[in-house]
């Protein structure tokens, strides 16, 4: 593989991602949230490195970015009442559900809705399958998990390790990303396979478990955040205080 060709393609992808993120306007509208489009682009670059997948790599960066932005809304900014309304809106995908949201959440939801429709249209054009129901379902599942964590924090509840991890593999965002990648690649899109992907199969939950535990080895300080989503280690130490005192 020609090094200069790959370098040129990746530089083009970086320009495309940077322009998309700037045009989207979330960095200005949600100043409390992370603003790291090039870092988010590193994920697709790692899993879709071949130049023939350049377009898919750029498109996959978009839902990955929204996972981080929505995570920040739940973790560092939104009130519990606002987060409940936002989760309801993402479950319903109806204008009436969006109307009660504060402006910053409306901006985020509109961006999410636009990206979801855009990717669905592209997949339908390329492969003849409209994935919008699957994509919307994956976002609803993610926000439901984020809301569970927000409710835990609001009452000072430290969940059992199994309880935390069961929810944490969903709130990792892996399912959302892999569902989008499945449709963007277009391999084996059949009703049977779509049903399997929608139901959070073992191959996705296993990857999500690894990422959740790996991520929990770090901390919100790594992202310059003041997050409140806890970690598996926190839950484990709460259950096993003798380890801390050993």
Backbone as CSV, one residue per row, in Angstrom:
resi,resn,N_x,N_y,N_z,CA_x,CA_y,CA_z,C_x,C_y,C_z
1,UNK,0.847,-1.190,0.000,0.000,0.000,0.000,0.891,1.252,0.000
2,UNK,0.616,2.164,-0.913,1.439,3.348,-1.072,1.275,4.294,0.117
3,UNK,2.370,4.583,0.812,2.327,5.414,2.020,1.805,6.806,1.726
4,UNK,2.303,7.412,0.653,1.891,8.783,0.333,0.418,8.863,-0.033
5,UNK,-0.083,7.811,-0.701,-1.504,7.782,-1.042,-2.354,7.716,0.219
6,UNK,-1.983,6.808,1.138,-2.722,6.665,2.389,-2.676,7.972,3.186
7,UNK,-1.506,8.580,3.246,-1.347,9.849,3.961,-2.253,10.921,3.372
8,UNK,-2.300,10.986,2.057,-3.134,11.987,1.384,-4.616,11.774,1.679
9,UNK,-5.051,10.511,1.666,-6.455,10.191,1.939,-6.811,10.541,3.377
10,UNK,-5.930,10.210,4.300,-6.206,10.499,5.703,-6.227,12.002,5.977
11,UNK,-5.379,12.755,5.304,-5.406,14.215,5.443,-6.722,14.777,4.905
12,UNK,-7.190,14.192,3.813,-8.480,14.607,3.259,-9.607,14.297,4.238
13,UNK,-9.553,13.123,4.870,-10.573,12.749,5.852,-10.581,13.713,7.033
14,UNK,-9.389,14.099,7.486,-9.285,15.035,8.607,-9.920,16.370,8.239
15,UNK,-9.694,16.834,7.032,-10.310,18.088,6.586,-11.830,17.954,6.527
16,UNK,-12.310,16.812,6.052,-13.750,16.591,5.962,-14.393,16.561,7.344
17,UNK,-13.759,15.851,8.270,-14.279,15.760,9.634,-14.266,17.126,10.302
18,UNK,-13.179,17.858,10.146,-13.061,19.179,10.774,-14.123,20.133,10.242
19,UNK,-14.334,20.117,8.937,-15.351,20.987,8.336,-16.747,20.601,8.793
20,UNK,-17.021,19.286,8.807,-18.342,18.821,9.267,-18.604,19.268,10.695
21,UNK,-17.623,19.093,11.562,-17.801,19.439,12.973,-18.006,20.940,13.154
22,UNK,-17.244,21.737,12.418,-17.397,23.191,12.505,-18.770,23.612,12.006
23,UNK,-19.187,23.048,10.887,-20.489,23.407,10.316,-21.645,22.956,11.203
24,UNK,-21.459,21.860,11.925,-22.511,21.352,12.796,-22.841,22.335,13.908
25,UNK,-21.826,23.021,14.415,-22.046,24.103,15.373,-22.211,23.684,16.826
26,UNK,-22.024,22.408,17.137,-22.228,21.967,18.523,-21.142,22.488,19.457
27,UNK,-19.948,22.702,18.933,-18.869,23.205,19.781,-19.205,24.583,20.342
28,UNK,-19.892,25.411,19.554,-20.294,26.738,20.017,-21.541,26.675,20.889
29,UNK,-22.476,25.812,20.511,-23.760,25.751,21.218,-23.647,25.039,22.565
30,UNK,-22.731,24.081,22.670,-22.575,23.288,23.890,-21.142,23.426,24.375
31,UNK,-20.829,24.588,24.934,-19.454,24.886,25.320,-18.947,24.014,26.460
32,UNK,-19.864,23.392,27.206,-19.465,22.531,28.318,-18.982,21.167,27.831
33,UNK,-19.310,20.816,26.594,-19.029,19.471,26.077,-17.635,19.408,25.463
34,UNK,-17.153,18.189,25.298,-15.855,17.988,24.681,-15.864,18.461,23.225
35,UNK,-14.724,18.945,22.807,-14.556,19.462,21.450,-13.309,18.810,20.860
36,UNK,-13.430,17.536,20.484,-12.268,16.741,20.094,-12.534,15.923,18.821
37,UNK,-12.933,16.561,17.735,-13.297,15.795,16.534,-12.178,14.935,15.981
38,UNK,-10.942,15.408,16.063,-9.842,14.614,15.523,-9.571,13.385,16.383
39,UNK,-9.761,13.527,17.677,-9.618,12.366,18.562,-10.704,11.337,18.252
40,UNK,-11.925,11.795,18.034,-13.020,10.881,17.726,-12.804,10.197,16.380
41,UNK,-12.165,10.902,15.461,-11.849,10.334,14.146,-10.843,9.194,14.257
42,UNK,-10.047,9.171,15.316,-9.043,8.119,15.483,-9.676,6.733,15.599
43,UNK,-10.903,6.664,16.153,-11.571,5.365,16.285,-11.862,4.751,14.910
44,UNK,-12.553,5.466,14.017,-12.775,4.900,12.682,-11.471,4.646,11.929
45,UNK,-10.498,5.518,12.125,-9.210,5.327,11.456,-8.576,4.006,11.862
46,UNK,-8.752,3.631,13.133,-8.164,2.391,13.635,-8.903,1.148,13.140
47,UNK,-10.232,1.221,13.052,-11.008,0.026,12.700,-11.321,-0.066,11.210
48,UNK,-11.215,1.071,10.498,-11.479,1.087,9.049,-10.305,1.773,8.344
49,UNK,-9.111,1.182,8.418,-7.916,1.878,7.931,-7.727,1.852,6.413
50,UNK,-8.414,0.942,5.713,-8.151,0.800,4.280,-8.675,2.011,3.515
51,UNK,-7.899,2.516,2.549,-8.330,3.693,1.779,-9.679,3.523,1.095
52,UNK,-10.048,2.290,0.769,-11.335,2.066,0.108,-12.513,2.337,1.029
53,UNK,-12.246,2.436,2.337,-13.300,2.675,3.329,-13.250,4.105,3.850
54,UNK,-12.668,4.991,3.080,-12.510,6.386,3.507,-13.850,7.042,3.813
55,UNK,-14.813,6.874,2.926,-16.115,7.502,3.125,-16.801,6.976,4.377
56,UNK,-16.735,5.665,4.582,-17.346,5.054,5.769,-16.661,5.541,7.047
57,UNK,-15.359,5.734,6.979,-14.607,6.209,8.139,-15.073,7.596,8.562
58,UNK,-15.251,8.482,7.590,-15.725,9.835,7.888,-17.144,9.795,8.451
59,UNK,-18.003,8.980,7.839,-19.392,8.895,8.296,-19.477,8.317,9.712
60,UNK,-18.624,7.337,10.030,-18.667,6.713,11.356,-18.219,7.683,12.443
61,UNK,-17.380,8.640,12.077,-16.946,9.636,13.054,-18.128,10.435,13.601
62,UNK,-19.163,10.594,12.805,-20.304,11.427,13.196,-21.075,10.840,14.379
63,UNK,-21.540,9.576,14.335,-22.213,9.040,15.523,-21.289,8.902,16.725
64,UNK,-20.001,8.621,16.477,-19.060,8.550,17.594,-18.995,9.896,18.305
65,UNK,-18.952,10.969,17.544,-18.921,12.313,18.135,-20.155,12.568,18.985
66,UNK,-21.313,12.149,18.476,-22.558,12.377,19.218,-22.627,11.541,20.488
67,UNK,-22.026,10.363,20.489,-21.972,9.565,21.721,-21.272,10.365,22.820
68,UNK,-20.141,10.963,22.486,-19.389,11.745,23.467,-20.162,12.990,23.906
69,UNK,-20.785,13.671,22.957,-21.518,14.900,23.287,-22.704,14.591,24.204
70,UNK,-23.469,13.559,23.856,-24.624,13.205,24.676,-24.179,12.701,26.047
71,UNK,-23.067,11.994,26.092,-22.508,11.560,27.366,-22.208,12.770,28.249
72,UNK,-21.657,13.832,27.668,-21.352,15.034,28.447,-22.624,15.730,28.922
73,UNK,-23.660,15.713,28.104,-24.930,16.294,28.534,-25.441,15.583,29.780
74,UNK,-25.380,14.270,29.775,-25.869,13.491,30.912,-24.925,13.566,32.103
75,UNK,-23.635,13.610,31.830,-22.661,13.439,32.904,-22.259,14.733,33.588
76,UNK,-22.268,15.846,32.847,-21.703,17.059,33.440,-22.606,18.281,33.388
77,UNK,-23.751,18.209,32.734,-24.501,19.457,32.553,-25.992,19.359,32.851
78,UNK,-26.696,18.381,32.274,-28.146,18.356,32.369,-28.666,18.055,33.767
79,UNK,-29.818,18.653,34.096,-30.505,18.283,35.331,-31.253,16.973,35.085
80,UNK,-31.658,16.317,36.158,-32.349,15.036,36.010,-33.659,15.207,35.246
81,UNK,-34.370,16.278,35.520,-35.626,16.523,34.790,-35.371,16.729,33.305
82,UNK,-34.330,17.499,32.984,-33.988,17.720,31.575,-33.569,16.426,30.899
83,UNK,-32.781,15.629,31.596,-32.290,14.375,31.028,-33.432,13.394,30.787
84,UNK,-34.415,13.421,31.673,-35.592,12.559,31.500,-36.361,12.959,30.249
85,UNK,-36.531,14.267,30.052,-37.218,14.758,28.857,-36.441,14.426,27.592
86,UNK,-35.128,14.569,27.646,-34.298,14.278,26.475,-34.382,12.802,26.114
87,UNK,-34.337,11.949,27.119,-34.433,10.511,26.881,-35.777,10.151,26.268
88,UNK,-36.831,10.774,26.763,-38.162,10.543,26.196,-38.205,10.960,24.728
89,UNK,-37.575,12.094,24.422,-37.560,12.576,23.038,-36.825,11.596,22.122
90,UNK,-35.710,11.046,22.596,-34.934,10.107,21.779,-35.656,8.771,21.651
91,UNK,-36.483,8.434,22.600,-37.290,7.215,22.478,-38.469,7.399,21.533
92,UNK,-39.005,8.618,21.476,-40.214,8.862,20.675,-39.914,9.376,19.266
93,UNK,-38.866,10.196,19.126,-38.513,10.799,17.840,-39.708,11.537,17.230
94,UNK,-40.359,12.343,18.067,-41.502,13.132,17.613,-41.283,14.590,18.003
95,UNK,-41.786,15.493,17.174,-41.607,16.926,17.408,-42.176,17.333,18.761
96,UNK,-43.330,16.764,19.131,-43.976,17.135,20.392,-43.089,16.819,21.589
97,UNK,-42.281,15.773,21.474,-41.398,15.393,22.583,-40.175,16.303,22.671
98,UNK,-39.827,16.946,21.565,-38.655,17.814,21.530,-38.980,19.208,22.061
99,UNK,-40.205,19.641,21.870,-40.605,21.012,22.196,-40.315,21.425,23.640
100,UNK,-40.524,20.562,24.658,-40.272,20.994,26.048,-38.795,21.085,26.412
101,UNK,-37.899,20.643,25.545,-36.478,20.602,25.877,-35.881,22.001,25.946
102,UNK,-34.871,22.203,26.804,-34.138,23.474,26.782,-33.408,23.609,25.445
103,UNK,-33.032,24.828,25.106,-32.475,25.104,23.777,-31.244,24.256,23.460
104,UNK,-30.340,24.093,24.432,-29.114,23.350,24.133,-29.417,21.888,23.807
105,UNK,-30.445,21.335,24.431,-30.835,19.956,24.129,-31.538,19.861,22.778
106,UNK,-32.320,20.884,22.443,-32.946,20.912,21.117,-31.876,20.916,20.032
107,UNK,-30.836,21.715,20.251,-29.739,21.782,19.283,-29.087,20.419,19.112
108,UNK,-28.837,19.742,20.223,-28.224,18.420,20.169,-29.148,17.416,19.494
109,UNK,-30.425,17.430,19.870,-31.365,16.481,19.286,-31.491,16.704,17.783
110,UNK,-31.555,17.956,17.364,-31.668,18.243,15.931,-30.440,17.736,15.171
111,UNK,-29.262,17.888,15.778,-28.049,17.362,15.157,-28.100,15.838,15.074
112,UNK,-28.532,15.208,16.150,-28.647,13.755,16.188,-29.651,13.255,15.146
113,UNK,-30.781,13.909,15.084,-31.817,13.527,14.130,-31.331,13.704,12.694
114,UNK,-30.627,14.805,12.447,-30.119,15.060,11.109,-29.086,14.043,10.672
115,UNK,-28.164,13.705,11.577,-27.127,12.718,11.260,-27.739,11.343,11.031
116,UNK,-28.724,10.990,11.858,-29.384,9.697,11.718,-30.095,9.583,10.374
117,UNK,-30.786,10.636,9.982,-31.472,10.631,8.689,-30.476,10.607,7.533
118,UNK,-29.404,11.351,7.675,-28.384,11.420,6.625,-27.736,10.060,6.388
119,UNK,-27.356,9.391,7.469,-26.721,8.075,7.325,-27.726,7.051,6.805
120,UNK,-28.963,7.130,7.271,-29.997,6.205,6.790,-30.210,6.364,5.291
121,UNK,-30.238,7.609,4.838,-30.417,7.879,3.413,-29.248,7.332,2.604
122,UNK,-28.046,7.489,3.119,-26.858,6.983,2.418,-26.882,5.466,2.327
123,UNK,-27.211,4.800,3.435,-27.257,3.336,3.441,-28.326,2.828,2.481
124,UNK,-29.466,3.486,2.480,-30.546,3.077,1.571,-30.117,3.247,0.116
125,UNK,-29.454,4.349,-0.171,-28.989,4.600,-1.534,-27.957,3.572,-1.963
126,UNK,-27.043,3.215,-1.064,-25.946,2.308,-1.416,-26.347,0.839,-1.404
127,UNK,-27.239,0.458,-0.470,-27.498,-0.968,-0.259,-28.971,-1.355,-0.327
128,UNK,-29.871,-0.370,-0.480,-31.287,-0.684,-0.621,-31.983,-1.055,0.672
129,UNK,-31.408,-0.678,1.804,-32.023,-0.975,3.108,-32.061,0.307,3.933
130,UNK,-33.212,0.654,4.454,-33.332,1.841,5.293,-33.161,1.442,6.760
131,UNK,-32.058,1.848,7.385,-31.772,1.402,8.756,-32.270,2.353,9.836
132,UNK,-33.122,3.305,9.487,-33.428,4.375,10.438,-34.036,3.842,11.738
133,UNK,-34.865,2.800,11.665,-35.447,2.252,12.899,-34.379,1.650,13.798
134,UNK,-33.425,0.949,13.192,-32.339,0.346,13.971,-31.442,1.410,14.593
135,UNK,-31.127,2.440,13.825,-30.262,3.499,14.347,-30.953,4.253,15.479
136,UNK,-32.231,4.568,15.278,-32.974,5.266,16.339,-33.086,4.402,17.592
137,UNK,-33.308,3.121,17.409,-33.404,2.219,18.558,-32.095,2.187,19.330
138,UNK,-30.972,2.179,18.621,-29.672,2.127,19.299,-29.441,3.392,20.133
139,UNK,-29.861,4.552,19.622,-29.718,5.795,20.387,-30.641,5.806,21.610
140,UNK,-31.835,5.269,21.449,-32.765,5.208,22.577,-32.212,4.314,23.690
141,UNK,-31.663,3.170,23.298,-31.077,2.249,24.276,-29.925,2.930,25.018
142,UNK,-29.100,3.674,24.281,-27.974,4.365,24.906,-28.451,5.416,25.902
143,UNK,-29.405,6.238,25.499,-29.893,7.293,26.403,-30.603,6.714,27.622
144,UNK,-31.299,5.608,27.438,-31.914,4.936,28.587,-30.854,4.529,29.608
145,UNK,-29.720,4.027,29.114,-28.639,3.620,30.018,-27.995,4.836,30.685
146,UNK,-27.795,5.903,29.922,-27.265,7.141,30.509,-28.188,7.657,31.619
147,UNK,-29.491,7.546,31.397,-30.452,8.050,32.385,-30.416,7.216,33.660
148,UNK,-30.226,5.918,33.522,-30.083,5.051,34.703,-28.924,5.541,35.564
149,UNK,-27.788,5.839,34.937,-26.622,6.321,35.681,-26.890,7.685,36.314
150,UNK,-27.606,8.543,35.604,-27.923,9.866,36.152,-28.819,9.741,37.383
151,UNK,-29.752,8.819,37.343,-30.643,8.608,38.489,-29.877,8.022,39.669
152,UNK,-28.946,7.125,39.395,-28.114,6.605,40.477,-27.385,7.743,41.181
153,UNK,-26.760,8.608,40.399,-25.982,9.689,40.983,-26.863,10.675,41.750
154,UNK,-28.063,10.925,41.236,-28.934,11.932,41.849,-29.340,11.561,43.264
155,UNK,-29.358,10.266,43.558,-29.743,9.826,44.906,-28.557,9.242,45.672
156,UNK,-27.361,9.379,45.115,-26.173,8.872,45.789,-26.085,7.361,45.836
157,UNK,-26.723,6.695,44.884,-26.734,5.230,44.869,-25.488,4.683,44.188
158,UNK,-24.774,3.790,44.872,-23.653,3.078,44.266,-24.135,1.666,43.940
159,UNK,-24.289,1.324,42.670,-24.866,0.027,42.303,-23.916,-1.129,42.590
160,UNK,-24.466,-2.324,42.652,-23.645,-3.519,42.725,-22.828,-3.633,41.438
161,UNK,-21.722,-4.347,41.507,-20.844,-4.437,40.343,-21.565,-5.034,39.134
162,UNK,-22.353,-6.079,39.355,-23.044,-6.705,38.234,-24.083,-5.757,37.643
163,UNK,-24.718,-4.963,38.535,-25.728,-4.008,38.110,-25.082,-2.886,37.295
164,UNK,-23.938,-2.402,37.775,-23.220,-1.347,37.071,-22.750,-1.828,35.703
165,UNK,-22.157,-3.035,35.655,-21.593,-3.516,34.407,-22.670,-3.835,33.378
166,UNK,-23.801,-4.362,33.835,-24.909,-4.663,32.919,-25.364,-3.392,32.203
167,UNK,-25.461,-2.306,32.943,-25.845,-1.034,32.339,-24.662,-0.387,31.619
168,UNK,-23.476,-0.582,32.174,-22.283,0.073,31.644,-21.878,-0.386,30.256
169,UNK,-22.145,-1.646,29.936,-21.786,-2.105,28.595,-22.669,-1.427,27.540
170,UNK,-23.837,-0.964,27.956,-24.711,-0.216,27.045,-24.254,1.237,26.982
171,UNK,-23.993,1.835,28.154,-23.615,3.246,28.192,-22.210,3.490,27.636
172,UNK,-21.465,2.425,27.354,-20.159,2.575,26.707,-20.297,3.163,25.304
173,UNK,-21.479,2.980,24.693,-21.703,3.487,23.342,-21.258,2.547,22.248
174,UNK,-20.689,1.409,22.604,-20.171,0.463,21.607,-21.281,-0.034,20.684
175,UNK,-22.445,-0.334,21.263,-23.546,-0.839,20.450,-23.945,0.177,19.386
176,UNK,-24.065,1.433,19.766,-24.427,2.477,18.803,-23.417,2.516,17.657
177,UNK,-22.136,2.518,18.004,-21.081,2.632,16.987,-21.073,1.422,16.058
178,UNK,-21.178,0.222,16.616,-21.104,-0.977,15.785,-22.355,-1.166,14.933
179,UNK,-23.507,-0.726,15.419,-24.717,-0.779,14.592,-24.552,0.132,13.373
180,UNK,-24.050,1.335,13.606,-23.805,2.248,12.487,-22.765,1.666,11.524
181,UNK,-21.701,1.085,12.060,-20.662,0.527,11.204,-21.197,-0.637,10.366
182,UNK,-22.032,-1.476,10.966,-22.645,-2.600,10.256,-23.381,-2.115,9.009
183,UNK,-24.180,-1.088,9.172,-24.959,-0.592,8.031,-24.095,0.182,7.035
184,UNK,-23.111,0.937,7.517,-22.258,1.691,6.614,-21.407,0.773,5.741
185,UNK,-21.007,-0.373,6.271,-20.214,-1.319,5.483,-21.090,-2.092,4.501
186,UNK,-22.329,-2.356,4.898,-23.282,-2.956,3.972,-23.133,-4.436,3.707
187,UNK,-22.341,-5.130,4.512,-22.151,-6.565,4.308,-23.222,-7.365,5.044
188,UNK,-23.914,-8.242,4.342,-24.858,-9.151,4.989,-26.070,-8.475,5.587
189,UNK,-26.554,-7.407,4.965,-27.752,-6.744,5.481,-28.982,-7.548,5.061
190,UNK,-29.484,-8.345,5.989,-30.728,-9.087,5.798,-31.584,-8.865,7.034
191,UNK,-32.863,-9.170,6.955,-33.738,-8.983,8.111,-33.244,-9.781,9.307
192,UNK,-32.812,-11.004,9.055,-32.329,-11.854,10.144,-31.111,-11.228,10.814
193,UNK,-30.141,-10.765,10.016,-28.939,-10.180,10.586,-29.220,-8.853,11.275
194,UNK,-30.130,-8.072,10.704,-30.503,-6.803,11.341,-31.161,-7.063,12.695
195,UNK,-32.026,-8.066,12.766,-32.670,-8.411,14.046,-31.622,-8.817,15.084
196,UNK,-30.597,-9.541,14.640,-29.535,-9.965,15.562,-28.767,-8.746,16.084
197,UNK,-28.399,-7.856,15.188,-27.651,-6.660,15.570,-28.472,-5.769,16.500
198,UNK,-29.762,-5.656,16.227,-30.638,-4.824,17.060,-30.731,-5.331,18.491
199,UNK,-30.582,-6.641,18.673,-30.789,-7.249,19.990,-29.513,-7.352,20.823
200,UNK,-28.492,-6.571,20.468,-27.272,-6.510,21.283,-26.653,-7.899,21.439
201,UNK,-26.177,-8.498,20.338,-25.631,-9.861,20.385,-24.355,-9.953,21.200
202,UNK,-23.970,-11.177,21.519,-22.803,-11.411,22.362,-21.527,-10.810,21.829
203,UNK,-21.341,-10.810,20.509,-20.110,-10.272,19.945,-19.992,-8.769,20.212
204,UNK,-21.139,-8.082,20.299,-21.129,-6.654,20.614,-21.005,-6.435,22.116
205,UNK,-21.758,-7.206,22.903,-21.706,-7.017,24.358,-20.324,-7.379,24.914
206,UNK,-19.654,-8.355,24.312,-18.304,-8.725,24.766,-17.322,-7.589,24.506
207,UNK,-17.396,-7.018,23.301,-16.529,-5.878,22.985,-16.847,-4.691,23.900
208,UNK,-18.132,-4.488,24.166,-18.543,-3.374,25.029,-18.053,-3.570,26.462
209,UNK,-18.076,-4.799,26.936,-17.592,-5.093,28.289,-16.104,-4.766,28.410
210,UNK,-15.330,-5.176,27.408,-13.890,-4.896,27.417,-13.636,-3.393,27.422
211,UNK,-14.335,-2.680,26.563,-14.125,-1.232,26.479,-14.558,-0.533,27.757
212,UNK,-15.689,-0.960,28.340,-16.160,-0.340,29.572,-15.134,-0.520,30.694
213,UNK,-14.632,-1.732,30.866,-13.670,-1.975,31.940,-12.350,-1.247,31.676
214,UNK,-11.932,-1.215,30.417,-10.708,-0.504,30.061,-10.871,0.993,30.325
215,UNK,-12.009,1.536,29.932,-12.269,2.962,30.128,-12.329,3.310,31.612
216,UNK,-12.880,2.398,32.408,-13.012,2.656,33.838,-11.672,2.627,34.568
217,UNK,-10.646,2.114,33.922,-9.321,2.157,34.525,-8.760,3.570,34.509
218,UNK,-9.304,4.401,33.618,-8.942,5.809,33.582,-9.875,6.587,34.479
219,UNK,-10.064,7.843,34.165,-10.967,8.672,34.966,-11.434,9.847,34.137
220,UNK,-12.443,10.548,34.649,-12.947,11.740,33.972,-11.874,12.818,33.885
221,UNK,-10.874,12.759,34.764,-9.814,13.762,34.735,-9.022,13.681,33.424
222,UNK,-8.983,12.485,32.825,-8.280,12.334,31.562,-8.903,13.191,30.477
223,UNK,-10.195,13.515,30.615,-10.913,14.310,29.620,-11.161,15.728,30.111
224,UNK,-10.503,16.122,31.213,-10.734,17.440,31.809,-12.203,17.649,32.149
225,UNK,-12.827,16.605,32.683,-14.232,16.664,33.032,-14.415,16.622,34.540
226,UNK,-15.632,16.955,34.941,-16.060,16.777,36.326,-17.229,15.807,36.307
227,UNK,-16.996,14.638,35.761,-18.078,13.689,35.538,-18.548,12.997,36.798
228,UNK,-19.755,12.403,36.702,-20.359,11.775,37.867,-20.881,10.375,37.547
229,UNK,-20.290,9.705,36.542,-20.857,8.429,36.137,-20.252,7.236,36.853
230,UNK,-19.275,7.464,37.750,-18.723,6.369,38.528,-17.885,5.435,37.684
231,UNK,-17.517,4.303,38.275,-16.726,3.310,37.556,-16.927,1.948,38.205
232,UNK,-16.537,0.922,37.486,-16.629,-0.438,38.015,-15.765,-0.563,39.266
233,UNK,-14.600,0.092,39.246,-13.703,0.025,40.393,-14.348,0.623,41.639
234,UNK,-15.048,1.743,41.485,-15.747,2.354,42.619,-16.755,1.381,43.220
235,UNK,-17.522,0.744,42.355,-18.545,-0.199,42.821,-17.914,-1.401,43.505
236,UNK,-16.816,-1.885,42.925,-16.149,-3.060,43.491,-15.563,-2.749,44.873
237,UNK,-14.947,-1.589,45.018,-14.368,-1.224,46.308,-15.453,-1.004,47.359
238,UNK,-16.616,-0.507,46.918,-17.746,-0.334,47.843,-18.237,-1.688,48.358
239,UNK,-18.254,-2.684,47.481,-18.701,-4.019,47.852,-17.663,-4.773,48.675
240,UNK,-16.390,-4.399,48.497,-15.291,-5.127,49.141,-14.385,-4.161,49.911
241,UNK,-14.883,-3.549,50.970,-14.097,-2.562,51.711,-12.840,-3.143,52.332
242,UNK,-12.809,-4.455,52.548,-11.627,-5.064,53.160,-10.406,-4.934,52.263
243,UNK,-10.633,-4.867,50.952,-9.505,-4.741,50.017,-8.821,-3.398,50.217
244,UNK,-9.605,-2.351,50.398,-9.043,-1.022,50.598,-8.232,-0.964,51.887
245,UNK,-8.676,-1.707,52.870,-8.002,-1.672,54.179,-6.874,-2.684,54.309
246,UNK,-6.744,-3.512,53.267,-5.711,-4.570,53.346,-4.311,-3.972,53.191
